[in-house]
Amino acid sequence: MKYKYPLLNVDTPSKEEVAKTTPNPAHRELIQRLGALGQEIALDRYEAQQPQCLFGLRGICCQRCLWGPCRIFPGDPKRSRGICGADLGTIVVGNLLRSLAAGCAAHAQHALEVQQQLLRATEPGSTIPLRGEATVWELARRFGIATNGRTVREVAREVGEILLADLTRHEDTPLRTLLAFAPRERIELWKRLGILPRSAYHEIVEALHKTSLGGDSDWRDLALHELRTALAYGWSTLFGSSLATEILYGLPQPAEVEVGFGSLRLENVNVVTHGHSPVLAEEIVALARTEEFQAKARAAGAQRLEILGLCCTGHELLARHGVPTLGNLLGQELVIGTGAVDLFIADMQCVLPGVKAIADCFGTRVVTTSQANRIPGAVHLPWDPARGRQLAREALELAIEAYQTRPRPSAAPPASKARAKVGYSYEEVLRAFGGIHGLLDLLRTGKIRGLATVVGCNNPKVPYEASHVAVARALIEGNVLVTTSGCAGHALLAAGLSSPAAAQLAGPSLRKVLEERGLPPVLPIGACVDNTRTVRLFIDLAEAAGLPLHEMPFVYSGPEPGNEKTLGQGLNFLTLGVSVHTGFPAGVPVPIPQPLPGATRPDEYDRGGNPVVDFFADEAEALLGARLYTEPYPQLAAKLLLMHIRRKRLALASRPGWEVPPAIPEPLAAADPRTGTGEGV
Ligand code: BF8
């Protein structure tokens, strides 16, 4: 690993190392190919930024007012505060809170777009279909909405109004969605801690208000607002997006599909849909599959018109329509760099500004479709619900036009493909395991040792996709069943871990469970907002077991944290009592262990630290029953996660019916603990 950051206890990879260690052969090939062409990608810009600022990396630079930036020097009494007097805790936690608020705002606007579409669909006379009737009735039951004699649209409207109120209200009343789904013991705990949120909109404003100059300088109070905002994030933006999407477009259905660059063929008109909100992408898929547009593509000389997906819009279309996906955050430039993309449609979030430069080199047209986001030089077709089909038509016509003028690349896209079983809604996971008690029995007897969710983004600071794959591989070898979403999901799909054939990579007891049911060891549950499906699974398993959630053998891992949104994902699980692993110490001064004075043995050391680190580890454990682990090296992270699950199981051994599985096998010895690469990975 090329770049050393001893003050963070990490080193980070060079582009050359990523090109060698990233597990997807298509990515390895494209990084080399674009390098040979002298084409700049994010990995080059990452190298150009080295070394990165150690104050920024540790979160001890404050730029929140015009007196700054203030850098503080922990341990130096003269410089341990900013000009205004803010101390380390106020600066570090305030910075984290602002990042969390930004991530929460991103999901909030995603939720708003789908909820507004849901409300339009339920206006009298609307012809917009509601494909998720089962979700409407389920939410009516949970929200206590009267259904007798009412149409599904009338009930869906009331559901939509509740979701929108949860997103935006300012009155001090708790979220209806949280009350409808969260465990009683957690609701009582959050009440006692005073962190029940009003709505995402309110808590975002409050986060910015509290962290402005002269605002809240009690970092513990800021930390509690962090937890409050994380609850708003989970229960109003994630649930609000995922449920409204299910009502509009239906529950995903399980299907075996092919993903990867092999679906990107030079002889097709290729349209890549990227972002998060499915509202326009759904129109595009429907229109592209009509004979009218397939005929237009053939008339332009192509074999067919193909829609492909990236990031979370990709997951939405993959799960509901089997649209092949190509990759994730750090892979988007590589996709364009194949030279095979005619149209790149970006809706909202996780769209690199760098895509336009590479698109210009390869003749790819770029379209932006969010009211909020634009890219200079791109065609802007802002989402307008009254013109959804027309916008899709304009976009696809642009794609067919681009196909006729786009220069042909000298080489075809890499041919790699992987099979995957996708479409795991909460309901489908339960069905696959014979209901909640079927899954609970497998957990109790230790045939499934624990449940982990491996999720989140990419980050050039850790080996691209190698971290996701190494963590997931080690977990399944340790008989831990994995759910996945977002960019992690794309890495794991491409690595073949969501194929039923990958059951052979699982530890013996998990393998048997999976093979008997024809299931993959890594269940793709959808987009990042669909982490709600894993949340529901964890909650309902704990309830079926009659145990508080924090006692269950569950864990969350985000090996490659990137977008500010990812902060809320981890903290949301933490509030539930599920411990969280993050693959990079983002924005926190990490403890550097030091030998104790006069130490003679290697285990005689002071672990170091600061109040913020202690809060998210030890105090969080005391308050919430869960802690935050930071471990950048995936093999070490996997050991840590397996140990965490083992500790939970040892504690459960006193409960009736819970068996302690044998000691953790040593599946990790062959691999490099830092990159996770080794035999079979
Ligand atoms: O919401 S995992 S980079 S694509 S933020 Fe973005 Fe992170 Fe990817 Fe989806 Ni999630």
Boltz pocket constraint, residues with backbone or C-beta under 6 A from the ligand:
constraints:
  - pocket:
      binder: B
      contacts: [[A, 275], [A, 276], [A, 311], [A, 312], [A, 328], [A, 329], [A, 349], [A, 350], [A, 455], [A, 456], [A, 457], [A, 458], [A, 485], [A, 486], [A, 487], [A, 488], [A, 527], [A, 528], [A, 529], [A, 562], [A, 563], [A, 565], [A, 566]]
      max_distance: 6.0
